[in-house]
Amino acid sequence: MKFQPDQFGSAITSYGPGWIAIGGQRLEHSLVLRSDGEHALWNCSRFDELTEAHFTLLVALQPQLVLFGSGARLRFPRPAWVRGLIEAGIGVETMDTGAACRTYNILAGEGRRVVAALLVEAGTSGTSGTDRLE
């Protein structure tokens, strides 16, 4: 029985208010992170900026599951925003961004085809400090 976690290149190594680190690289913008290690800018910096188009682009990635990290606090997307994902048979789970980071690491580490759509809000004044996931 193995008691140490698998290491993979796209692991989220830490996060804090207004940033996420992937493999030690600190990113201060919202992003879409695939379990194969690819990540890209998700063009939004506040929950109020999100639209259906932000979620529609995730369908083309063909994940089994999308983890939506809604920022410093839990906020659910409007049903119209995720309709395309649901119609494509792609699961959607919503949680605050910190919880989405932790859940992503577990699922990606298991080899699941997961995409994390992580809202990183500029100037977030939520919890202070850093959560290291290594």
C-alpha positions as CSV (number, residue, x, y, z in Angstrom):
1,M,0.0,0.0,0.0
2,K,1.4,3.4,-1.0
3,F,1.1,6.3,1.5
4,Q,2.8,9.1,-0.4
5,P,1.0,11.2,-3.0
6,D,1.8,10.9,-6.7
7,Q,3.6,13.9,-8.1
8,F,2.4,15.4,-11.4
9,G,3.5,18.5,-13.2
10,S,0.3,20.4,-13.0
11,A,-0.2,20.2,-9.2
12,I,-1.3,23.3,-7.5
13,T,1.4,23.8,-4.9
14,S,0.0,26.7,-2.9
15,Y,-2.5,29.5,-3.1
16,G,-3.4,32.7,-1.2
17,P,-5.6,35.7,-1.6
18,G,-5.3,36.9,-5.2
19,W,-2.9,34.1,-6.5
20,I,-2.4,30.4,-7.2
21,A,1.0,28.6,-7.7
22,I,1.3,25.7,-10.1
23,G,4.5,23.8,-9.7
24,G,5.9,26.8,-7.8
25,Q,5.0,29.3,-10.5
26,R,2.8,32.1,-8.9
27,L,-0.1,33.2,-11.1
28,E,-2.2,36.3,-10.2
29,H,-5.0,35.8,-12.7
30,S,-8.0,33.6,-13.2
31,L,-7.1,30.4,-15.1
32,V,-8.3,27.2,-16.6
33,L,-6.1,24.3,-15.5
34,R,-6.3,20.9,-17.2
35,S,-5.1,17.7,-15.6
36,D,-2.7,17.1,-18.4
37,G,-0.8,20.2,-17.2
38,E,-2.0,22.7,-19.8
39,H,-3.3,26.0,-18.3
40,A,-4.5,29.2,-19.8
41,L,-5.8,32.6,-18.8
42,W,-9.5,32.7,-17.9
43,N,-10.4,36.2,-18.8
44,C,-12.3,37.4,-15.7
45,S,-11.2,38.9,-12.4
46,R,-14.5,39.2,-10.6
47,F,-17.5,36.9,-10.3
48,D,-19.7,39.6,-11.7
49,E,-17.7,39.5,-15.0
50,L,-18.5,35.8,-15.7
51,T,-20.8,35.0,-18.6
52,E,-22.0,31.9,-20.4
53,A,-19.1,32.2,-22.8
54,H,-16.6,31.6,-20.0
55,F,-18.1,28.2,-19.4
56,T,-18.9,27.3,-23.0
57,L,-15.2,27.3,-23.9
58,L,-14.7,24.5,-21.3
59,V,-16.9,22.1,-23.3
60,A,-14.3,21.8,-26.0
61,L,-11.8,20.5,-23.5
62,Q,-13.9,17.4,-23.0
63,P,-13.2,16.8,-19.3
64,Q,-15.1,14.3,-17.2
65,L,-15.6,17.0,-14.6
66,V,-15.2,20.8,-14.3
67,L,-14.4,22.2,-10.9
68,F,-15.5,25.8,-10.7
69,G,-13.6,27.8,-8.0
70,S,-15.8,30.8,-7.4
71,G,-13.3,33.0,-5.6
72,A,-12.8,33.6,-1.9
73,R,-16.4,32.6,-1.1
74,L,-18.8,30.1,-2.5
75,R,-21.0,31.5,-5.2
76,F,-23.0,29.3,-7.7
77,P,-23.0,30.0,-11.4
78,R,-26.2,30.9,-13.1
79,P,-27.9,27.8,-14.7
80,A,-27.5,29.4,-18.2
81,W,-23.8,29.6,-17.7
82,V,-23.3,25.8,-17.2
83,R,-26.1,24.6,-19.5
84,G,-23.6,23.7,-22.3
85,L,-21.5,21.6,-19.9
86,I,-24.5,19.7,-18.6
87,E,-25.9,19.1,-22.1
88,A,-22.5,17.7,-23.1
89,G,-22.7,15.3,-20.1
90,I,-19.8,17.0,-18.3
91,G,-20.1,17.2,-14.5
92,V,-19.8,20.6,-12.8
93,E,-18.9,21.1,-9.1
94,T,-18.8,24.5,-7.5
95,M,-16.8,25.4,-4.5
96,D,-14.6,28.3,-3.3
97,T,-11.3,28.6,-5.1
98,G,-9.2,27.1,-2.2
99,A,-11.4,24.0,-2.0
100,A,-11.3,23.7,-5.8
101,C,-7.5,23.8,-5.7
102,R,-7.4,21.0,-3.1
103,T,-10.0,18.9,-4.9
104,Y,-8.2,19.4,-8.3
105,N,-5.0,18.0,-6.9
106,I,-6.7,14.9,-5.6
107,L,-8.6,14.1,-8.8
108,A,-5.8,15.0,-11.2
109,G,-3.4,12.9,-9.1
110,E,-5.7,10.0,-9.6
111,G,-5.5,10.4,-13.3
112,R,-9.0,11.8,-13.8
113,R,-9.8,14.1,-16.8
114,V,-10.6,17.1,-14.7
115,V,-10.5,20.8,-15.5
116,A,-10.3,23.5,-12.8
117,A,-11.8,26.9,-13.8
118,L,-10.4,29.0,-11.0
119,L,-11.5,32.6,-10.3
120,V,-8.6,34.5,-8.8
121,E,-10.0,37.8,-7.7
122,A,-7.6,40.8,-7.7
123,G,-7.5,42.5,-4.3
124,T,-9.2,39.6,-2.5
125,S,-9.3,40.4,1.2
126,G,-10.5,36.9,2.3
127,T,-8.3,34.8,4.5
128,S,-4.8,36.0,4.9
129,G,-1.7,33.9,4.6
130,T,-0.7,31.0,2.3
131,D,-2.0,27.5,2.1
132,R,0.8,25.2,0.9
133,L,-0.3,21.9,-0.7
134,E,3.0,20.2,-1.0
